[in-house]
Amino acid sequence: MSSSSRRRAAVVFIFITILLDMLALGMVIPVLPELVRSFRGGDTALAARTFGWFNTTWALMQFLASPIGGALSDRFGRRPVVLLSNFGLGFDYLLMAVAPTLGWLFVGRVISGITSASVPTAYAYIADVTPADKRAKAFGLIGAAFGAGFVLGPALGGLLGQVGPRLPFWVAGAFSLLNAMYGLFVLPESLPPERRSPFAWRRAHPVGALGFLRRHARLPWFAGMDFLYKLAHASLPSVFVLYAGYRYGWGARAVGYTLAAVGVSFAIVQGGLVGPVVARIGERRAVMMALLGGAAGFAVYGFAATGGRFLIGVPIMALWGFYGPAAQSLMTQQVDATEQGQLQGALSSLTGVANVISPYLFSSIFAAALTTWRSWHQPGAPFLLASLLLLAALTLGAKASAGIPAAARLAAK
């Protein structure tokens, strides 16, 4: 098999890995709150508080584990980290499927946060096997896998959950274990021994991982941009269901269809448009266009007085789909081949911080907009804040990419 064929096969496997990981993650979304509620005697308020701790702990585990996984992949290679994560996720979902108490379910959620931190290693794998000028397209395919998994996962989980609240966990575990077995025979190592770097705890813990960003001139600005992007992104899952129900009277079906439309539009952009568009205008301009599109889309969401006006924002927001692949391509070009895992681990730690902050931040703003500020009464305040965050990210992105050619064909250092 030629090197290009091996590279394509490896990218396909990583695509499948991300797709199945997101599919499994999405499958448990509709049933995990109900399972928690069943352990809380049917008390919805108590279950909501408990579930909030579950989500915060999951994000905290990602924050702690992501840089360790990235540093381990720089030392021992990407393949063992990705495969161990797949096996770990598989057994963890099976543990949650049989959890006899809320404590065991919580342990499963902790393990899930640790083992799902392999996503940065998957991104580092793509950076290893893809030339710099083709990374945006490859990252776009991975982004499409994220979108497809989040669209299909909750739908499948809802169907399986009608049979039983634990069935989605069994199916998610089976998917992850089958994917791990497939990878044992298909996935080659992407990082040869001569390009590996020693493991050091000072680089593997979150503070050290973030310190790694400061050692590269442009990365602090890029990282700040990425953090604001991820914080804004979290506004939708934080308040959208409550917002749509309050302002538009939408039920579960309308909310599900709208989220599916958002996911499909992102998958179309990332899976089909990123490659040709970035090849034409370059990563830098694609990032700027994406952040502007996202800011405009959130502004439409926030000011939309009717459900129909809200839907106008969906195709505008789809431009946001160019951000992830183009920004990843730019950032991976700023570090050496031996540091890709550390980079992805540091970025994933920032994601963990955003995921810890965002639920409280946006839900509190939404609640305040409905009560404290009744003279203003702007239910869309969380989305308007997200729009402002993306404009701030645009400013940091312009600073980070100043001097980078529009085509951004930079070789790694």
N, C-alpha and C positions, 0 to 999 in steps of 0.2 A: 504494500500500500504506500502511495506517495505521501510526502509530508503534508501537502495540502489536504489530501483525503483524510489523514489522521487528525488534522486540525479540525476539519468539518465534523468528523465523528465525535471528537471531544466536545466541541461546542454544542452539538446536538444532545449529548449526554447531560451537560450542564443545564441546557434548556429544559430537559425532561426533569432533572433534579429540582430546579427552581419551580417548575410547573407543579410537580407532585407535592413539594413542600408547601406551596401556597394553596394548593387544592386541599391538602390535609388541614392546614391552618384555617382555611375558610369553612371547611365542613363542620368544625366544632363550634364556630361562632354562634349559630342559631341554638345550639343545645347546651352549651356550657353554662350560660346563666340559669337555665331551667334546672340543670343538675345541681348547681349551687343552691338554688331556691328549695329544692327538695330536701337538701341536707339542713336547711334553716327552717324546716317546718312550714314551708309555704309562705313565710313572711317576706313580702317583696322588698320592703324598705331595708330590712336587715340583709337580705340577699344582695341588694344593690351595693351596699357598703362593702360587703365581703368581696363581691366581684371586682369592685374598684381596687381593693388590696391585691387581688389576684393579678390584675392587669399591671399595676404599678410594680409588683414584684417581678413579673415576667420581663418588663422593660429594664428593671435594675439588673437582672441576670444577664441580659444582652449587653448592657453597658459594661459589666465586669468581665464577661467571657469573650466578647468579640476581639479585643486586642490580644488576648492570650491565644485565641485560635489563629489570628493572623500571624503572630510571631512564631507559633509552632509550625505553621505552614511554610514560613520562610526558612525554618531550620530543617524540617523533616520532609518537606514536599507537600503539595496540595492534595494529592490523592488520599493519603491516610486520614487527613482531617475531614475531607468531604465524606468519605465512606463511614468513618466512625460516627459522624453526625447523623448520617442516614440510619445506621443501625440504632443509634441512641434514640432518635426520634421515634422509630418504629416501636421499640420496646416501651418507650415512655407513653405513647398513645395506648398501648395495651394495658399498661399499669393504670391509666386513668379510666379505661373501660371497665376494670374490675375493682376500682377504688371503693372500699367498704365504708369509708368515713370521709368527712370534709378535710381532715388532716392529710390523708393519703392523696386526695385530689389536689391539695395545695402542693404537696411534694412533687406530684407529676407536673404541675405548672412551673415549678422552679426548674426541674430538669428540662422541660420544654424550652424555657428561656435560654438555658445553657447550650443545648444541642442545636437549636435553630440559629445559633450565632455563626453557622458555617457559611452564611450568605456572603460575607466579605471575602472568605476564601474562594468561593465560586467566582466572584468578580476578579480576584487576583489571578485565578486560573485563566480567565478570558484574556487578561492583560498579558499573561505569559505566552499564549499561543497565537495571539492576533497581532499583526503589524500595526504600528501606531496609526497609520492612515485609514485603517479599517475597523478600529475599535468602536467608534460610534455606532456603526451598523450592528456589530456583534452585541454591544450593550443594549441596543434597541431591541434585539431579539429576546434578550433576557428580560427586558422591561415588559415585552409582550407576554412572556410567560407569567410574570407577576400579575398583569392585568387579567389574563385568562383564568388563572387560578382563583383570583378573588371574585371573578364573575361566576364561575362554575361551582366553586366550593360551597358558598352559602346555599345555593339552589339545591345541590346534591345533599348537603347536610340537612336541609329542611325536609327533603323527601324521606331520607333515612330516619330522621328524628321522629317522623310520624309512626314509624314501626316501633321505635324504642329510643330513649335519650342516649343510650350508650352505644348503639349500633354505629353512629358516625366515627366513634373512637376506634372501634374494631376495624372499620374499613380504612381509616387514615393510617393506622398502624400497619395494615397489610400493604398499602401503597408504598410506605416508606421502606419496609423491609424488602419488598420486591425490587424497588429502585436500587437499594444497596446491593442486592445479589446481582442485579444487572451490571452495576458499576464494577464489581469484582472482576468481571470478564471483559468489560469494554473500555473502562476509563484508564488511559495511560497517565503516567506522571508528566507534568508540564514543566517542572522546575528541576533541571539537572543538578547533580551534586556541586559542580563548580560554581553555580550561581546562588548557592544557599548561604545564609548568614547565621552566625551563632545565636542561640537563644539566650536572652538576658531578661531577668525579671524587671529590671529598671525600664525596659522598653515594652514589657508585656502588660503591666498594670495600666489602668485607664489614664492616670495622671502622666505616666511616662509616655504612653501612646500619644496623648495630646501634645506633650513636649516635642515629640518627633515632628509634628507639623511645623513647629517654630524654626526647625533647622533648615527649612526650604523657603526661599524668599517669597514665593507666590502662595504657598499653601495656606498660611493663616487667613489670607483674604478669601481664598476659595473655600476653606473650611467654614468661615463665618457665613459666607453666602449659602453653603449647603445646609448649615444648621437652621438658618432662617427659612429656607425652603421647606425643610422637614417639619419645622414647627408650624408653618402655615398649612402644610399638607394635612396635618393631624386635626385641623379644625373640622373637616367633614365627618370623620368617624366619631368625633367628640360630641357634636351637637346636631348633626343633620336630621336624625330621626325625630328628636324632640322639636326641632325648628320646623320641619315640614309638617308635622302633626299640628303644631300650634298655629302656624301662619296660614297653611293651605288646607288643613283638615285631611291630609293624606294618611291613609292606612298603610298596613304592612305591604300590600300588593303594589301600591303606587311608589312607595319608597324603594322596594326591591327593583321595580322596573327602571326607576331613575338611576339607581346605583349601577345597574347592569348597563344602562346606556353610557354612563360615565366610563365604566370599565372597558366596554367595547370600543368606544372612541379612542381611548388611550392605547388599546392594543392595536388598532388600525394604524395610528400614528407611529408607534414604536416598532411594530413589526413590518410595516410596509413603506413608511415615508422617511424615516430617519436616515437610512442609507443614502438615497438619492439627494435629499435636501441638504444634508451635511456635506456631501461631496461637492455640492454646488456653492453653498454659502460659507462653509466652514463651521467648526465647533463653537467658536466665540460668538458669532452672530446667531447661531442656533440657540445658545444659552440665553442671550439677551431677548430674542424673540419669544422664547418659552416663558421667561419671567414676566415679560409684558403681557403675554396672553393670559397667564395665570392671574396676574393682578386685575386685569380687565374682567376675567371670568368671575372672580370672587366679588368684585364690585357689583356685577350684575346679580349674583346670588343675594348679596346683602340688601340691595335696593329693590329687588323684585317684590312687588306687592301681590302678585298672583302666581299661581303655579305655572301658567303658560309663560310668563316673563322669566321665571326661574329657568325653564328649559332652554331659553335662548342662550343662556350662559354655558350650556354643555358643550356645543361645538367650539365656542371661544376658548373654554377651558382645555379643550383637546390639544391646543397648541402647547400646553404645559408638558405634554408628553415628550417633547424634544429635549427637555432639560436633563433628565437623568443620563441618557446615553452620551449626550454631548459633554456634560460636565464631567462624567466619569472619564471620558476620553482625554479631556484636558488635564485632569488631575493625575491620571496614571502616567502622563508624559512628563511630569515634573519630578519623578523619582526614579531611582535606579531599579533595575530588574530584581535585585535582591531585596528590595524594600516594598514590593507591591502588597505583600500580606500585612505589613505594619500600617501602610496607608489605609487599606480597607478596614483594618481593625479600628484605627483611630476614627475614621468616618462613621463606622457603625456605633462606636461609643457615643458620638454626638447624636446619632439617631436615638440611642437609648435615653439620653438626657432629654431630648425633645419629647419622646414618648412618655417620660415621667411627668414632665411639666404640663403638656398640652391638655390632658383631660380636665385637670382642675382649672387651668387658665381659661379655656374657652367655655366650659360649662358655667364658671363663675360669671364671666362677662355676659353670657346669655341670660342667666338668672337676674343679674343686676339690671340689664336692659329692660326686663319685664316688670321690675319692681321699683328699684331706687330711682331710675330715670324716667318715671312715667310721663313727665312733661315732654320728654324727647321721644320715648317709646320707639326704639329701633331694634326689633328682634334680630335683624341681620347684622348686629354689631360684631359678632365673632368673625363673620366672613369679611366685613370691612377691615377688621384688624388684620386678617390674613392677607388682604390685598396690600395693606401698608407694609407688612413684613416682606412681601415679595418685591415691593419697590425698594425697600432697604437692601434686600439681597441683590437687586439689580445694580445698586450703587457699589456694593462690595465686589460684585462680579466684574464691573467695569474697571475698578482699581486693580483687581487680580490679573485681568487679561490685558491690561495696558501694555502695548508693545508686542503682543502676540499677533502674528499675521492672521488675516481672516481665515485662511485655510488651515492654520494651526498644525502644520505638519512637523512638529518638533520631535526630534529623536530623544529617547530617554538618556539621562546623564550617564 
